[in-house]
């Protein structure tokens, strides 16, 4: 199943791309489940991001490996690929793409996930949409045009 969210913002795409760091990661964390950051290496190939999802009842590990990163004259991206995933997820790939858009940019969250069961993937879709949709106002606040 794939989800593609787009957020237009008013800053240069390279400035936005360079801001994808631990500080931004923490700001983007959803209110639930709470995330305990165990490791954040960065967004270069070979870097690892490791979190503990805390539900209040049980904790789950989520470890992603940065597998790709590319910068061109019009876009920049990196991909995190799930290595250890919480149930019911079996596959996770998140492309963080920032494209030039006039004097601003568009942040694309392109998420491909699978539980191994199509019906469960469909049932998770609105949850994924809500969780990642919460990023839009955060992106817009963080990347407000500065003079």
SERO-4910 file (N, C-alpha, C, O; in steps of 0.05 Angstrom, whole numbers):
BEGIN
 pado doro    nc1    nc2    nc3   cac1   cac2   cac3    cc1    cc2    cc3    oc1    oc2    oc3
  Unk    A     17    -23      0      0      0      0     18     25      0     39     25     13
  Unk    A     10     45    -15     26     69    -16     10     94     -9    -14     96    -16
  Unk    A     23    111      6     12    137     14     31    159      5     55    156      9
  Unk    A     20    180     -8     37    202    -17     25    228     -8      4    237    -18
  Unk    A     37    240     12     28    266     22     47    288     12     71    285     11
  Unk    A     35    311      5     50    334     -5     44    358     12     21    364     18
  Unk    A     66    372     20     63    396     36     78    419     23    103    418     23
  Unk    A     65    439     11     79    462      0     89    480     23     75    485     43
  Unk    A    113    489     20    125    507     40    140    530     26    144    529      2
  Unk    A    147    550     41    158    575     30    188    578     34    197    601     38
  Unk    A    203    557     33    232    559     35    245    543     13    232    525      1
  Unk    A    269    549      7    285    535    -13    287    505     -7    292    498     16
  Unk    A    285    489    -27    285    460    -23    311    450     -9    310    431      7
  Unk    A    334    462    -15    359    453     -3    360    460     27    370    445     43
  Unk    A    350    484     34    349    492     62    331    473     78    337    465    100
  Unk    A    309    465     65    291    446     78    304    419     81    303    407    102
  Unk    A    316    409     60    329    383     61    350    382     83    352    362     97
  Unk    A    366    403     85    387    403    105    376    404    134    390    397    153
  Unk    A    351    412    136    339    414    163    327    387    173    318    385    195
  Unk    A    329    366    156    319    340    165    339    328    183    356    311    174
  Unk    A    338    335    208    357    326    229    342    315    253    317    313    252
  Unk    A    356    310    274    344    299    298    324    318    311    303    309    320
  Unk    A    330    344    310    312    364    321    284    363    306    263    363    319
  Unk    A    285    362    280    260    361    264    246    334    269    222    333    271
  Unk    A    261    313    270    250    286    275    234    286    301    211    276    302
  Unk    A    244    298    322    230    300    347    205    316    345    184    309    357
  Unk    A    206    338    330    182    355    326    160    340    311    136    344    316
  Unk    A    168    323    293    148    308    276    137    284    290    118    272    280
  Unk    A    147    277    313    137    253    327    108    256    335    101    277    345
  Unk    A     92    236    330     63    238    336     58    238    366     75    229    382
  Unk    A     35    249    375     29    248    403     24    219    414     29    214    437
  Unk    A     15    202    396     11    174    404     16    156    379      6    163    358
  Unk    A     30    135    382     44    127    406     68    145    411     80    156    392
  Unk    A     76    148    436    100    164    442    125    150    432    126    125    432
  Unk    A    144    166    422    168    155    412    191    161    431    195    184    440
  Unk    A    206    141    438    231    145    453    253    140    433    257    118    423
  Unk    A    268    162    427    290    160    408    314    146    420    325    156    440
  Unk    A    322    124    409    345    109    419    370    115    403    392    114    414
  Unk    A    367    121    377    390    126    360    381    142    336    361    136    324
  Unk    A    397    163    330    392    178    306    419    186    294    432    204    304
  Unk    A    426    172    273    452    177    260    451    200    240    471    215    237
  Unk    A    429    203    226    426    223    205    411    212    182    395    194    184
  Unk    A    416    224    158    400    216    134    418    208    111    411    212     88
  Unk    A    442    198    116    460    189     96    458    158     94    453    145    115
  Unk    A    464    146     71    463    117     69    480    104     91    503    112     95
  Unk    A    469     84    103    483     70    125    475     80    153    480     67    173
  Unk    A    463    104    154    454    115    180    430     99    190    415     88    174
  Unk    A    427     99    216    405     84    229    389    103    246    400    120    260
  Unk    A    363     99    245    344    112    264    330     90    279    317     73    267
  Unk    A    332     91    305    321     70    322    303     83    343    312    100    359
  Unk    A    278     75    344    259     85    364    244     63    378    243     40    368
  Unk    A    234     70    401    217     52    416    189     65    416    186     88    426
  Unk    A    169     51    405    142     61    406    130     53    433    128     29    439
  Unk    A    121     73    448    110     68    474     80     72    474     70     95    471
  Unk    A     65     50    476     35     52    474     22     56    501     -1     62    502
  Unk    A     38     53    523     26     54    549     21     27    560     19     23    584
  Unk    A     17      8    542     13    -20    550     38    -37    544     47    -53    560
  Unk    A     48    -33    520     71    -48    511     88    -30    493     78    -11    481
  Unk    A    114    -36    492    132    -21    476    141    -38    452    143    -62    454
  Unk    A    146    -25    430    155    -39    405    179    -24    394    180      1    395
  Unk    A    197    -39    383    221    -28    370    215    -22    341    202    -38    327
  Unk    A    226      0    331    224      7    302    252     17    294    260     38    303
  Unk    A    265      2    278    292      9    269    291     12    238    282     -6    224
  Unk    A    301     35    229    303     40    200    332     45    192    347     57    207
  Unk    A    338     37    168    364     41    156    361     61    133    343     57    116
  Unk    A    378     81    132    377     99    109    392     84     86    415     78     88
  Unk    A    377     80     64    388     64     42    396     80     18    413     71      3
  Unk    A    384    103     14    390    120     -9    389    149     -1    375    157     18
  Unk    A    404    165    -16    403    194    -13    413    206    -39    434    197    -50
  Unk    A    399    226    -50    407    239    -75    399    268    -74    378    275    -64
  Unk    A    416    285    -86    411    313    -88    416    321   -117    437    316   -128
  Unk    A    396    335   -129    399    345   -156    394    375   -155    390    387   -134
  Unk    A    393    388   -178    387    416   -180    358    423   -175    351    447   -173
  Unk    A    340    403   -174    312    409   -170    299    393   -147    276    399   -140
  Unk    A    313    374   -136    302    358   -115    324    345    -98    347    342   -106
  Unk    A    315    336    -74    333    321    -57    316    301    -41    293    307    -34
  Unk    A    328    278    -36    312    258    -21    331    239     -6    355    236    -12
  Unk    A    319    226     14    331    203     26    309    183     32    286    190     35
  Unk    A    317    158     34    298    136     39    305    121     64    328    113     68
  Unk    A    285    118     82    290    100    104    274     75    100    250     75     93
  Unk    A    287     53    104    276     26    100    275     12    127    295     10    141
  Unk    A    251      2    134    247    -12    159    263    -37    161    264    -53    143
  Unk    A    277    -40    184    293    -64    189    279    -81    210    275   -106    207
  Unk    A    272    -69    232    256    -81    254    231    -65    257    232    -41    263
  Unk    A    208    -78    252    183    -63    252    163    -73    273    164    -97    281
  Unk    A    146    -55    282    126    -64    301    104    -79    287     98    -74    264
  Unk    A     91    -98    301     69   -111    288     46    -91    284     42    -73    300
  Unk    A     31    -94    263     30   -116    244     48   -111    219     46   -126    200
  Unk    A     64    -90    219     80    -84    195    101   -105    189    114   -116    207
  Unk    A    103   -111    163    124   -129    154    143   -115    134    166   -124    130
  Unk    A    134    -93    122    150    -78    103    145    -48    107    123    -40    111
  Unk    A    167    -33    105    165     -4    108    187      9     91    210      2     92
  Unk    A    178     29     75    197     45     59    186     73     58    163     77     50
  Unk    A    202     93     67    192    120     69    212    138     53    235    141     61
  Unk    A    203    149     31    219    167     15    212    196     24    189    205     22
  Unk    A    232    210     35    230    238     43    240    254     19    264    257     16
  Unk    A    222    265      3    229    279    -21    222    308    -19    200    315    -11
  Unk    A    241    326    -25    236    354    -26    242    364    -54    264    361    -64
  Unk    A    221    376    -66    224    385    -94    222    416    -95    208    428    -79
  Unk    A    237    427   -113    235    456   -118    207    463   -129    196    448   -145
  Unk    A    196    485   -119    170    494   -128    170    524   -129    162    537   -110
  Unk    A    179    536   -151    182    565   -153    203    574   -133    226    563   -133
  Unk    A    196    593   -116    215    602    -95    213    586    -70    228    590    -51
  Unk    A    194    567    -69    190    550    -46    196    521    -53    213    515    -70
  Unk    A    183    503    -39    188    475    -43    163    459    -35    144    470    -24
  Unk    A    163    434    -43    142    415    -34    156    392    -20    174    380    -31
  Unk    A    146    386      4    156    363     19    137    340     12    113    342     16
  Unk    A    149    318      2    133    294     -4    141    272     16    164    266     20
  Unk    A    121    262     29    125    237     46    112    215     29     88    213     27
  Unk    A    129    198     18    120    176      2    125    150     17    148    141     20
  Unk    A    104    138     27    106    115     45     95     91     32     72     91     22
  Unk    A    110     69     31    101     44     22    103     24     45    124     21     57
  Unk    A     81     11     52     81     -7     74     64    -32     68     48    -32     49
  Unk    A     69    -53     83     54    -77     80     53    -93    107     73    -94    121
  Unk    A     30   -105    112     27   -123    134     29   -152    124     30   -171    140
  Unk    A     28   -155     98     26   -182     87     -3   -190     81     -8   -211     70
  Unk    A    -22   -173     90    -50   -178     86    -63   -153     75    -64   -133     88
  Unk    A    -74   -155     51    -85   -132     37   -108   -118     53   -109    -94     54
  Unk    A   -125   -134     65   -147   -122     80   -136   -106    104   -146    -84    109
  Unk    A   -117   -117    118   -105   -102    140    -90    -77    131    -91    -56    144
  Unk    A    -77    -79    108    -64    -55     96    -85    -33     91    -80    -10     98
  Unk    A   -108    -41     80   -130    -21     75   -140    -10    101   -146     14    103
  Unk    A   -143    -26    122   -152    -16    148   -132      3    161   -140     21    175
  Unk    A   -107     -2    156    -86     16    168    -84     42    153    -73     62    164
  Unk    A    -93     43    128    -89     67    111    -99     93    125    -84    112    125
  Unk    A   -124     94    136   -132    119    148   -116    126    173   -112    150    179
  Unk    A   -105    106    187    -88    112    210    -62    124    200    -52    143    212
  Unk    A    -50    112    180    -25    123    168    -30    151    158    -13    169    162
  Unk    A    -52    155    144    -59    182    133    -61    202    156    -51    224    154
  Unk    A    -74    195    178    -76    213    201    -49    218    214    -43    241    220
  Unk    A    -34    197    219     -8    200    232     11    218    216     24    236    227
  Unk    A     13    213    190     31    229    174     19    256    165     34    274    159
  Unk    A     -7    257    164    -21    282    159    -15    303    180    -16    327    175
  Unk    A    -10    294    205     -3    313    227     23    328    221     28    348    234
  Unk    A     39    318    203     64    331    197     60    358    182     77    376    185
  Unk    A     39    359    166     35    383    149     36    409    164     52    427    156
  Unk    A     21    413    186     23    439    200     50    443    213     59    466    217
  Unk    A     63    422    221     89    424    233    109    434    212    125    452    217
  Unk    A    109    421    188    126    430    167    121    459    160    140    475    158
  Unk    A     96    467    158     89    494    151     99    514    172    107    536    165
  Unk    A     97    507    197    107    524    218    137    526    219    149    548    220
  Unk    A    150    503    217    180    502    218    192    516    194    212    530    197
  Unk    A    179    513    171    191    524    146    176    548    136    174    553    112
  Unk    A    166    564    155    155    590    148    176    607    135    200    605    142
  Unk    A    169    624    116    188    641    103    201    659    124    187    672    140
  Unk    A    227    661    123    242    679    141    254    701    124    263    697    102
  Unk    A    255    724    135    266    747    120    292    756    133    304    775    123
***
